[in-house]
Each structure stands twice: as C-alpha cells, then as structure tokens.
C-alpha cells in the first residue's frame, strides 16, 4: 500500500506522534493511512512506506526510523526531521532536546537531572489527551496532526528569524545591565536569544504588541530589576506586581524609556 505510515501499537508517545505530524505537514497534499502495528520484512524493505519508532532499523533511504537499537540514537522525531531537512530550523525550539532526552531516558532520569522528585506533574494534560486520541482514533485526527506539524515548523521559522533580528538589535548598558532594544511589536525569541548571550542580557525594550506604547521586560533571572517600581508614573499604563514587565501608555521617545529602565534598576 502506498502512502502508508506504520508505527508501534500499544501506548502512544510524543515521539512518534510528532514524527508523523512532521511527515504529514511537509507532505501536505498527500493522503496517508496510519497503522499502529509491527511492520513486516517486506514493508521494511519498501521505500514507499514510512516505518516510524518501530522495526528496529534505521535506514532513512528506506524510510525506516527506529531508534531503539541504542540509547545514543536520537528520538524518532529527530531522525525524521533530519530526513526532511528540518533539523536546522527545529532545533532552535526550547523543548527540542528536552523531548528527545525524555523519550530516550524516561521521566525518572530527567527528574534526577532537574533535581526534582517527580516530573509527571509537569506533563501537559493536552498532550496526554491528544496521544489518547491518537491511540484510539488515529484515523480521525490526521488533520489536527498535520496542523500541529505545520504550527511547529512555522513557529520555529519565526523564532529563527527573530533570533536574527535580536542578534542585530541595539544593545545598551544601563546601570551595568545589558538592555536589548528592538523596534518591533513581536518579542518572540528575545528571552531565548538573551539567554545565549555571554553575558546574557537582562532587560528588553520593544513596542507593545497589545497597545500603543513600549514593552519593558525583565529577562532570564535578572536581579535588581523591578518594573513594579514604575507603578504610579504618569507614563506607565501597566506595571506587573511581580516586577517582570511594564508598559507605557504611549510610544514616548526612547531616551525617556531608558530613564524608566534606570528607575526600575536597583542602585
């Protein structure tokens, strides 16, 4: 059967769900049949059939993408992404390596690494729900899986472009704090980009995506930055009580914004 995807039976996991979502997203004009069972030798030898996370073989030229032969082999979604030439784009996603490690080593190893007793309370219930749908009605959720794959790819490409934007943005030192200044109302990626800087930036200033003013935000675990100090200032529309963000009423001159930033930084 052409346009066939085979993955393992039993409990569904994010690994094969996401891998298949990527196949559906990239091949958006192809109608696939997904079967949750073990493949035959003939199917493993057929390059027209995708075999994902099952089969004990890794042969991209035959579209066989199992990683269970060794713990050093990346999760199946990484193998499929690489085959689809998506790795360079998708690896920028914050959960990319975490999801790989979670699949290969399990929740207890991850919990130990993070220094917590149990990681299961952090599992997204929506993910559990989708995986259950995939187990029970996988033929009915193809459109949602394709949409999910497209959503992740589009988001990663946006994040990648925003990384480039913030890389080339203006940087100032204000009271010994590195401030990123971006003349954009899209703050996507600024937190992740700043954490990769050495030393990391601690404050970002950009246009407010929800209003007509500026957005002032604390980045990473910056100490001594408290935008709640700006509450009551006539230029301020909103200052969060925890001090991580503030917004101005209008798009005032940048030099006035910098004065507000100075006011929020402890002496």
C-alpha positions as protocol buffer text, in pm:
chain_id: "A"
residue {
  index: 1
  type: UNK
  ca { x: 0 y: 0 z: 0 }
}
residue {
  index: 2
  type: UNK
  ca { x: 143 y: 340 z: -97 }
}
residue {
  index: 3
  type: UNK
  ca { x: 125 y: 644 z: 131 }
}
residue {
  index: 4
  type: UNK
  ca { x: 135 y: 418 z: 434 }
}
residue {
  index: 5
  type: UNK
  ca { x: 285 y: 509 z: 773 }
}
residue {
  index: 6
  type: UNK
  ca { x: 343 y: 234 z: 1028 }
}
residue {
  index: 7
  type: UNK
  ca { x: 421 y: 297 z: 1394 }
}
residue {
  index: 8
  type: UNK
  ca { x: 413 y: 79 z: 1703 }
}
residue {
  index: 9
  type: UNK
  ca { x: 94 y: -46 z: 1874 }
}
residue {
  index: 10
  type: UNK
  ca { x: 14 y: 0 z: 2242 }
}
residue {
  index: 11
  type: UNK
  ca { x: 68 y: 323 z: 2429 }
}
residue {
  index: 12
  type: UNK
  ca { x: 130 y: 625 z: 2209 }
}
residue {
  index: 13
  type: UNK
  ca { x: 411 y: 868 z: 2282 }
}
residue {
  index: 14
  type: UNK
  ca { x: 503 y: 1219 z: 2178 }
}
residue {
  index: 15
  type: UNK
  ca { x: 798 y: 1085 z: 1979 }
}
residue {
  index: 16
  type: UNK
  ca { x: 612 y: 901 z: 1703 }
}
residue {
  index: 17
  type: UNK
  ca { x: 314 y: 1138 z: 1720 }
}
residue {
  index: 18
  type: UNK
  ca { x: 534 y: 1437 z: 1642 }
}
residue {
  index: 19
  type: UNK
  ca { x: 742 y: 1248 z: 1384 }
}
residue {
  index: 20
  type: UNK
  ca { x: 427 y: 1153 z: 1194 }
}
residue {
  index: 21
  type: UNK
  ca { x: 293 y: 1510 z: 1229 }
}
residue {
  index: 22
  type: UNK
  ca { x: 607 y: 1634 z: 1054 }
}
residue {
  index: 23
  type: UNK
  ca { x: 563 y: 1387 z: 769 }
}
residue {
  index: 24
  type: UNK
  ca { x: 201 y: 1499 z: 727 }
}
residue {
  index: 25
  type: UNK
  ca { x: 295 y: 1866 z: 746 }
}
residue {
  index: 26
  type: UNK
  ca { x: 570 y: 1851 z: 485 }
}
residue {
  index: 27
  type: UNK
  ca { x: 371 y: 1629 z: 251 }
}
residue {
  index: 28
  type: UNK
  ca { x: 59 y: 1838 z: 293 }
}
residue {
  index: 29
  type: UNK
  ca { x: -101 y: 1728 z: -36 }
}
residue {
  index: 30
  type: UNK
  ca { x: -63 y: 1353 z: 31 }
}
residue {
  index: 31
  type: UNK
  ca { x: -333 y: 1139 z: 193 }
}
residue {
  index: 32
  type: UNK
  ca { x: -172 y: 887 z: 428 }
}
residue {
  index: 33
  type: UNK
  ca { x: -300 y: 579 z: 603 }
}
residue {
  index: 34
  type: UNK
  ca { x: -154 y: 531 z: 952 }
}
residue {
  index: 35
  type: UNK
  ca { x: -141 y: 182 z: 1100 }
}
residue {
  index: 36
  type: UNK
  ca { x: -32 y: 108 z: 1457 }
}
residue {
  index: 37
  type: UNK
  ca { x: 126 y: -237 z: 1437 }
}
residue {
  index: 38
  type: UNK
  ca { x: 458 y: -412 z: 1374 }
}
residue {
  index: 39
  type: UNK
  ca { x: 591 y: -396 z: 1016 }
}
residue {
  index: 40
  type: UNK
  ca { x: 670 y: -697 z: 801 }
}
residue {
  index: 41
  type: UNK
  ca { x: 1011 y: -755 z: 645 }
}
residue {
  index: 42
  type: UNK
  ca { x: 862 y: -668 z: 309 }
}
residue {
  index: 43
  type: UNK
  ca { x: 733 y: -336 z: 443 }
}
residue {
  index: 44
  type: UNK
  ca { x: 1070 y: -251 z: 595 }
}
residue {
  index: 45
  type: UNK
  ca { x: 1224 y: -310 z: 253 }
}
residue {
  index: 46
  type: UNK
  ca { x: 970 y: -90 z: 76 }
}
residue {
  index: 47
  type: UNK
  ca { x: 1094 y: 272 z: 38 }
}
residue {
  index: 48
  type: UNK
  ca { x: 739 y: 393 z: -23 }
}
residue {
  index: 49
  type: UNK
  ca { x: 632 y: 300 z: 331 }
}
residue {
  index: 50
  type: UNK
  ca { x: 726 y: 509 z: 636 }
}
residue {
  index: 51
  type: UNK
  ca { x: 810 y: 296 z: 941 }
}
residue {
  index: 52
  type: UNK
  ca { x: 849 y: 517 z: 1247 }
}
residue {
  index: 53
  type: UNK
  ca { x: 960 y: 429 z: 1602 }
}
residue {
  index: 54
  type: UNK
  ca { x: 925 y: 56 z: 1538 }
}
residue {
  index: 55
  type: UNK
  ca { x: 1103 y: -213 z: 1335 }
}
residue {
  index: 56
  type: UNK
  ca { x: 1447 y: -195 z: 1500 }
}
residue {
  index: 57
  type: UNK
  ca { x: 1608 y: -47 z: 1188 }
}
residue {
  index: 58
  type: UNK
  ca { x: 1739 y: 295 z: 1098 }
}
residue {
  index: 59
  type: UNK
  ca { x: 1757 y: 320 z: 721 }
}
residue {
  index: 60
  type: UNK
  ca { x: 1650 y: 666 z: 604 }
}
residue {
  index: 61
  type: UNK
  ca { x: 1676 y: 564 z: 237 }
}
residue {
  index: 62
  type: UNK
  ca { x: 1402 y: 309 z: 308 }
}
residue {
  index: 63
  type: UNK
  ca { x: 1210 y: 549 z: 536 }
}
residue {
  index: 64
  type: UNK
  ca { x: 1277 y: 330 z: 841 }
}
residue {
  index: 65
  type: UNK
  ca { x: 1322 y: 545 z: 1152 }
}
residue {
  index: 66
  type: UNK
  ca { x: 1354 y: 343 z: 1472 }
}
residue {
  index: 67
  type: UNK
  ca { x: 1596 y: 444 z: 1749 }
}
residue {
  index: 68
  type: UNK
  ca { x: 1552 y: 161 z: 1997 }
}
residue {
  index: 69
  type: UNK
  ca { x: 1874 y: -13 z: 1890 }
}
residue {
  index: 70
  type: UNK
  ca { x: 2071 y: 206 z: 2134 }
}
residue {
  index: 71
  type: UNK
  ca { x: 2019 y: 492 z: 2378 }
}
residue {
  index: 72
  type: UNK
  ca { x: 2269 y: 704 z: 2188 }
}
residue {
  index: 73
  type: UNK
  ca { x: 2040 y: 723 z: 1883 }
}
residue {
  index: 74
  type: UNK
  ca { x: 1819 y: 1034 z: 1880 }
}
residue {
  index: 75
  type: UNK
  ca { x: 1444 y: 1000 z: 1919 }
}
residue {
  index: 76
  type: UNK
  ca { x: 1246 y: 915 z: 1606 }
}
residue {
  index: 77
  type: UNK
  ca { x: 1111 y: 1267 z: 1562 }
}
residue {
  index: 78
  type: UNK
  ca { x: 1469 y: 1392 z: 1535 }
}
residue {
  index: 79
  type: UNK
  ca { x: 1554 y: 1123 z: 1280 }
}
residue {
  index: 80
  type: UNK
  ca { x: 1251 y: 1210 z: 1069 }
}
residue {
  index: 81
  type: UNK
  ca { x: 1317 y: 1585 z: 1099 }
}
residue {
  index: 82
  type: UNK
  ca { x: 1670 y: 1530 z: 977 }
}
residue {
  index: 83
  type: UNK
  ca { x: 1546 y: 1328 z: 681 }
}
residue {
  index: 84
  type: UNK
  ca { x: 1302 y: 1610 z: 595 }
}
residue {
  index: 85
  type: UNK
  ca { x: 1583 y: 1872 z: 619 }
}
residue {
  index: 86
  type: UNK
  ca { x: 1411 y: 2041 z: 914 }
}
residue {
  index: 87
  type: UNK
  ca { x: 1674 y: 1994 z: 1184 }
}
residue {
  index: 88
  type: UNK
  ca { x: 1848 y: 2329 z: 1129 }
}
residue {
  index: 89
  type: UNK
  ca { x: 1514 y: 2504 z: 1177 }
}
residue {
  index: 90
  type: UNK
  ca { x: 1352 y: 2298 z: 1452 }
}
residue {
  index: 91
  type: UNK
  ca { x: 1649 y: 2261 z: 1687 }
}
residue {
  index: 92
  type: UNK
  ca { x: 1601 y: 2624 z: 1789 }
}
residue {
  index: 93
  type: UNK
  ca { x: 1282 y: 2523 z: 1974 }
}
residue {
  index: 94
  type: UNK
  ca { x: 1327 y: 2532 z: 2350 }
}
residue {
  index: 95
  type: UNK
  ca { x: 1184 y: 2183 z: 2409 }
}
residue {
  index: 96
  type: UNK
  ca { x: 1365 y: 2014 z: 2118 }
}
residue {
  index: 97
  type: UNK
  ca { x: 1646 y: 1846 z: 2314 }
}
residue {
  index: 98
  type: UNK
  ca { x: 1434 y: 1801 z: 2627 }
}
residue {
  index: 99
  type: UNK
  ca { x: 1172 y: 1595 z: 2443 }
}
residue {
  index: 100
  type: UNK
  ca { x: 1445 y: 1383 z: 2286 }
}
residue {
  index: 101
  type: UNK
  ca { x: 1607 y: 1312 z: 2620 }
}
residue {
  index: 102
  type: UNK
  ca { x: 1270 y: 1248 z: 2786 }
}
residue {
  index: 103
  type: UNK
  ca { x: 1183 y: 984 z: 2526 }
}
residue {
  index: 104
  type: UNK
  ca { x: 1520 y: 809 z: 2539 }
}
residue {
  index: 105
  type: UNK
  ca { x: 1586 y: 812 z: 2914 }
}
residue {
  index: 106
  type: UNK
  ca { x: 1241 y: 838 z: 3073 }
}
residue {
  index: 107
  type: UNK
  ca { x: 1085 y: 1067 z: 3335 }
}
residue {
  index: 108
  type: UNK
  ca { x: 1287 y: 949 z: 3635 }
}
residue {
  index: 109
  type: UNK
  ca { x: 1626 y: 1023 z: 3477 }
}
residue {
  index: 110
  type: UNK
  ca { x: 1500 y: 1366 z: 3373 }
}
residue {
  index: 111
  type: UNK
  ca { x: 1369 y: 1431 z: 3724 }
}
residue {
  index: 112
  type: UNK
  ca { x: 1706 y: 1342 z: 3873 }
}
residue {
  index: 113
  type: UNK
  ca { x: 1882 y: 1572 z: 3629 }
}
residue {
  index: 114
  type: UNK
  ca { x: 1648 y: 1858 z: 3719 }
}
residue {
  index: 115
  type: UNK
  ca { x: 1680 y: 1789 z: 4091 }
}
residue {
  index: 116
  type: UNK
  ca { x: 1311 y: 1714 z: 4148 }
}
residue {
  index: 117
  type: UNK
  ca { x: 1138 y: 1403 z: 4276 }
}
residue {
  index: 118
  type: UNK
  ca { x: 869 y: 1364 z: 4011 }
}
residue {
  index: 119
  type: UNK
  ca { x: 834 y: 1524 z: 3669 }
}
residue {
  index: 120
  type: UNK
  ca { x: 492 y: 1377 z: 3592 }
}
residue {
  index: 121
  type: UNK
  ca { x: 300 y: 1676 z: 3739 }
}
residue {
  index: 122
  type: UNK
  ca { x: 465 y: 1885 z: 3467 }
}
residue {
  index: 123
  type: UNK
  ca { x: 328 y: 1672 z: 3183 }
}
residue {
  index: 124
  type: UNK
  ca { x: 87 y: 1875 z: 2970 }
}
residue {
  index: 125
  type: UNK
  ca { x: -266 y: 1726 z: 3003 }
}
residue {
  index: 126
  type: UNK
  ca { x: -348 y: 1841 z: 2648 }
}
residue {
  index: 127
  type: UNK
  ca { x: -58 y: 1629 z: 2521 }
}
residue {
  index: 128
  type: UNK
  ca { x: -193 y: 1328 z: 2712 }
}
residue {
  index: 129
  type: UNK
  ca { x: -535 y: 1385 z: 2559 }
}
residue {
  index: 130
  type: UNK
  ca { x: -401 y: 1406 z: 2204 }
}
residue {
  index: 131
  type: UNK
  ca { x: -195 y: 1091 z: 2250 }
}
residue {
  index: 132
  type: UNK
  ca { x: -504 y: 908 z: 2372 }
}
residue {
  index: 133
  type: UNK
  ca { x: -692 y: 1025 z: 2063 }
}
residue {
  index: 134
  type: UNK
  ca { x: -403 y: 900 z: 1852 }
}
residue {
  index: 135
  type: UNK
  ca { x: -423 y: 560 z: 2021 }
}
residue {
  index: 136
  type: UNK
  ca { x: -796 y: 522 z: 1981 }
}
residue {
  index: 137
  type: UNK
  ca { x: -891 y: 725 z: 1671 }
}
residue {
  index: 138
  type: UNK
  ca { x: -570 y: 792 z: 1483 }
}
residue {
  index: 139
  type: UNK
  ca { x: -751 y: 784 z: 1150 }
}
residue {
  index: 140
  type: UNK
  ca { x: -974 y: 1072 z: 1256 }
}
residue {
  index: 141
  type: UNK
  ca { x: -711 y: 1318 z: 1377 }
}
residue {
  index: 142
  type: UNK
  ca { x: -485 y: 1336 z: 1071 }
}
residue {
  index: 143
  type: UNK
  ca { x: -589 y: 1699 z: 1002 }
}
residue {
  index: 144
  type: UNK
  ca { x: -503 y: 1801 z: 1358 }
}
residue {
  index: 145
  type: UNK
  ca { x: -166 y: 1622 z: 1342 }
}
residue {
  index: 146
  type: UNK
  ca { x: -87 y: 1790 z: 1010 }
}
residue {
  index: 147
  type: UNK
  ca { x: -191 y: 2125 z: 1156 }
}
residue {
  index: 148
  type: UNK
  ca { x: 25 y: 2063 z: 1463 }
}
residue {
  index: 149
  type: UNK
  ca { x: 328 y: 1981 z: 1249 }
}
residue {
  index: 150
  type: UNK
  ca { x: 277 y: 2291 z: 1038 }
}
residue {
  index: 151
  type: UNK
  ca { x: 232 y: 2501 z: 1351 }
}
residue {
  index: 152
  type: UNK
  ca { x: 562 y: 2382 z: 1498 }
}
residue {
  index: 153
  type: UNK
  ca { x: 752 y: 2433 z: 1171 }
}
residue {
  index: 154
  type: UNK
  ca { x: 609 y: 2782 z: 1119 }
}
residue {
  index: 155
  type: UNK
  ca { x: 678 y: 2878 z: 1479 }
}
residue {
  index: 156
  type: UNK
  ca { x: 1036 y: 2757 z: 1457 }
}
residue {
  index: 157
  type: UNK
  ca { x: 1095 y: 2954 z: 1138 }
}
residue {
  index: 158
  type: UNK
  ca { x: 952 y: 3265 z: 1304 }
}
residue {
  index: 159
  type: UNK
  ca { x: 1172 y: 3209 z: 1608 }
}
residue {
  index: 160
  type: UNK
  ca { x: 1476 y: 3163 z: 1384 }
}
residue {
  index: 161
  type: UNK
  ca { x: 1411 y: 3492 z: 1204 }
}
residue {
  index: 162
  type: UNK
  ca { x: 1351 y: 3668 z: 1537 }
}
residue {
  index: 163
  type: UNK
  ca { x: 1684 y: 3537 z: 1663 }
}
residue {
  index: 164
  type: UNK
  ca { x: 1847 y: 3711 z: 1370 }
}
residue {
  index: 165
  type: UNK
  ca { x: 1651 y: 4027 z: 1448 }
}
residue {
  index: 166
  type: UNK
  ca { x: 1757 y: 4037 z: 1812 }
}
residue {
  index: 167
  type: UNK
  ca { x: 2113 y: 3945 z: 1719 }
}
residue {
  index: 168
  type: UNK
  ca { x: 2130 y: 4265 z: 1516 }
}
residue {
  index: 169
  type: UNK
  ca { x: 1929 y: 4480 z: 1756 }
}
residue {
  index: 170
  type: UNK
  ca { x: 2067 y: 4775 z: 1950 }
}
residue {
  index: 171
  type: UNK
  ca { x: 2230 y: 4691 z: 2282 }
}
residue {
  index: 172
  type: UNK
  ca { x: 2290 y: 4940 z: 2561 }
}
residue {
  index: 173
  type: UNK
  ca { x: 2440 y: 4924 z: 2907 }
}
residue {
  index: 174
  type: UNK
  ca { x: 2211 y: 5083 z: 3165 }
}
residue {
  index: 175
  type: UNK
  ca { x: 2338 y: 5081 z: 3524 }
}
residue {
  index: 176
  type: UNK
  ca { x: 2554 y: 4776 z: 3443 }
}
residue {
  index: 177
  type: UNK
  ca { x: 2261 y: 4588 z: 3287 }
}
residue {
  index: 178
  type: UNK
  ca { x: 2260 y: 4483 z: 2921 }
}
residue {
  index: 179
  type: UNK
  ca { x: 1942 y: 4610 z: 2754 }
}
residue {
  index: 180
  type: UNK
  ca { x: 1821 y: 4480 z: 2418 }
}
residue {
  index: 181
  type: UNK
  ca { x: 1626 y: 4738 z: 2219 }
}
residue {
  index: 182
  type: UNK
  ca { x: 1407 y: 4613 z: 1936 }
}
residue {
  index: 183
  type: UNK
  ca { x: 1184 y: 4840 z: 1730 }
}
residue {
  index: 184
  type: UNK
  ca { x: 925 y: 4568 z: 1685 }
}
residue {
  index: 185
  type: UNK
  ca { x: 596 y: 4465 z: 1844 }
}
residue {
  index: 186
  type: UNK
  ca { x: 697 y: 4097 z: 1823 }
}
residue {
  index: 187
  type: UNK
  ca { x: 903 y: 3997 z: 2126 }
}
residue {
  index: 188
  type: UNK
  ca { x: 921 y: 3634 z: 2011 }
}
residue {
  index: 189
  type: UNK
  ca { x: 1260 y: 3483 z: 2080 }
}
residue {
  index: 190
  type: UNK
  ca { x: 1407 y: 3764 z: 2288 }
}
residue {
  index: 191
  type: UNK
  ca { x: 1416 y: 3558 z: 2608 }
}
residue {
  index: 192
  type: UNK
  ca { x: 1577 y: 3258 z: 2441 }
}
residue {
  index: 193
  type: UNK
  ca { x: 1823 y: 3471 z: 2244 }
}
residue {
  index: 194
  type: UNK
  ca { x: 1927 y: 3668 z: 2551 }
}
residue {
  index: 195
  type: UNK
  ca { x: 2000 y: 3350 z: 2746 }
}
residue {
  index: 196
  type: UNK
  ca { x: 2250 y: 3250 z: 2478 }
}
residue {
  index: 197
  type: UNK
  ca { x: 2439 y: 3577 z: 2507 }
}
residue {
  index: 198
  type: UNK
  ca { x: 2757 y: 3586 z: 2711 }
}
residue {
  index: 199
  type: UNK
  ca { x: 2691 y: 3758 z: 2941 }
}
residue {
  index: 200
  type: UNK
  ca { x: 2313 y: 3735 z: 2897 }
}
residue {
  index: 201
  type: UNK
  ca { x: 2100 y: 4045 z: 2851 }
}
residue {
  index: 202
  type: UNK
  ca { x: 1878 y: 4126 z: 3146 }
}
residue {
  index: 203
  type: UNK
  ca { x: 1622 y: 4366 z: 3002 }
}
residue {
  index: 204
  type: UNK
  ca { x: 1441 y: 4403 z: 2671 }
}
residue {
  index: 205
  type: UNK
  ca { x: 1268 y: 4710 z: 2534 }
}
residue {
  index: 206
  type: UNK
  ca { x: 1031 y: 4676 z: 2239 }
}
residue {
  index: 207
  type: UNK
  ca { x: 699 y: 4802 z: 2111 }
}
residue {
  index: 208
  type: UNK
  ca { x: 391 y: 4683 z: 2297 }
}
residue {
  index: 209
  type: UNK
  ca { x: 214 y: 4425 z: 2082 }
}
residue {
  index: 210
  type: UNK
  ca { x: -115 y: 4495 z: 2262 }
}
residue {
  index: 211
  type: UNK
  ca { x: -110 y: 4873 z: 2283 }
}
residue {
  index: 212
  type: UNK
  ca { x: 38 y: 5199 z: 2158 }
}
residue {
  index: 213
  type: UNK
  ca { x: 335 y: 5216 z: 2392 }
}
residue {
  index: 214
  type: UNK
  ca { x: 657 y: 5037 z: 2482 }
}
residue {
  index: 215
  type: UNK
  ca { x: 706 y: 4698 z: 2647 }
}
residue {
  index: 216
  type: UNK
  ca { x: 977 y: 4680 z: 2917 }
}
residue {
  index: 217
  type: UNK
  ca { x: 1061 y: 4327 z: 3029 }
}
residue {
  index: 218
  type: UNK
  ca { x: 1299 y: 4156 z: 3270 }
}
residue {
  index: 219
  type: UNK
  ca { x: 1491 y: 3870 z: 3110 }
}
residue {
  index: 220
  type: UNK
  ca { x: 1633 y: 3547 z: 3250 }
}
residue {
  index: 221
  type: UNK
  ca { x: 1682 y: 3568 z: 3625 }
}
residue {
  index: 222
  type: UNK
  ca { x: 1796 y: 3928 z: 3629 }
}
residue {
  index: 223
  type: UNK
  ca { x: 1846 y: 4052 z: 3981 }
}
residue {
  index: 224
  type: UNK
  ca { x: 1783 y: 4407 z: 4083 }
}
residue {
  index: 225
  type: UNK
  ca { x: 1531 y: 4474 z: 3806 }
}
residue {
  index: 226
  type: UNK
  ca { x: 1182 y: 4555 z: 3932 }
}
residue {
  index: 227
  type: UNK
  ca { x: 938 y: 4724 z: 3698 }
}
residue {
  index: 228
  type: UNK
  ca { x: 672 y: 4740 z: 3970 }
}
residue {
  index: 229
  type: UNK
  ca { x: 865 y: 5046 z: 4087 }
}
residue {
  index: 230
  type: UNK
  ca { x: 719 y: 5228 z: 3787 }
}
residue {
  index: 231
  type: UNK
  ca { x: 361 y: 5191 z: 3908 }
}
residue {
  index: 232
  type: UNK
  ca { x: 208 y: 5534 z: 3950 }
}
residue {
  index: 233
  type: UNK
  ca { x: 432 y: 5701 z: 3695 }
}
residue {
  index: 234
  type: UNK
  ca { x: 219 y: 5908 z: 3458 }
}
residue {
  index: 235
  type: UNK
  ca { x: 386 y: 5748 z: 3156 }
}
residue {
  index: 236
  type: UNK
  ca { x: 306 y: 5393 z: 3268 }
}
residue {
  index: 237
  type: UNK
  ca { x: -7 y: 5208 z: 3154 }
}
residue {
  index: 238
  type: UNK
  ca { x: 65 y: 4888 z: 3346 }
}
residue {
  index: 239
  type: UNK
  ca { x: 332 y: 4752 z: 3578 }
}
residue {
  index: 240
  type: UNK
  ca { x: 306 y: 4392 z: 3695 }
}
residue {
  index: 241
  type: UNK
  ca { x: 310 y: 4349 z: 4071 }
}
residue {
  index: 242
  type: UNK
  ca { x: 590 y: 4092 z: 4046 }
}
residue {
  index: 243
  type: UNK
  ca { x: 803 y: 4343 z: 3856 }
}
residue {
  index: 244
  type: UNK
  ca { x: 883 y: 4138 z: 3547 }
}
residue {
  index: 245
  type: UNK
  ca { x: 711 y: 4366 z: 3295 }
}
residue {
  index: 246
  type: UNK
  ca { x: 576 y: 4717 z: 3244 }
}
residue {
  index: 247
  type: UNK
  ca { x: 413 y: 4901 z: 2955 }
}
residue {
  index: 248
  type: UNK
  ca { x: 393 y: 5268 z: 2871 }
}
residue {
  index: 249
  type: UNK
  ca { x: 76 y: 5447 z: 2762 }
}
residue {
  index: 250
  type: UNK
  ca { x: 231 y: 5598 z: 2452 }
}
residue {
  index: 251
  type: UNK
  ca { x: 537 y: 5542 z: 2236 }
}
residue {
  index: 252
  type: UNK
  ca { x: 739 y: 5808 z: 2411 }
}
residue {
  index: 253
  type: UNK
  ca { x: 1093 y: 5898 z: 2295 }
}
residue {
  index: 254
  type: UNK
  ca { x: 1346 y: 5622 z: 2357 }
}
residue {
  index: 255
  type: UNK
  ca { x: 1556 y: 5837 z: 2589 }
}
residue {
  index: 256
  type: UNK
  ca { x: 1254 y: 5867 z: 2820 }
}
residue {
  index: 257
  type: UNK
  ca { x: 1207 y: 5489 z: 2810 }
}
residue {
  index: 258
  type: UNK
  ca { x: 1569 y: 5443 z: 2915 }
}
residue {
  index: 259
  type: UNK
  ca { x: 1506 y: 5672 z: 3213 }
}
residue {
  index: 260
  type: UNK
  ca { x: 1219 y: 5445 z: 3317 }
}
residue {
  index: 261
  type: UNK
  ca { x: 1451 y: 5145 z: 3287 }
}
residue {
  index: 262
  type: UNK
  ca { x: 1704 y: 5322 z: 3509 }
}
residue {
  index: 263
  type: UNK
  ca { x: 1432 y: 5385 z: 3765 }
}
residue {
  index: 264
  type: UNK
  ca { x: 1348 y: 5011 z: 3772 }
}
residue {
  index: 265
  type: UNK
  ca { x: 1707 y: 4903 z: 3837 }
}
residue {
  index: 266
  type: UNK
  ca { x: 1824 y: 4891 z: 4197 }
}
residue {
  index: 267
  type: UNK
  ca { x: 2110 y: 5123 z: 4292 }
}
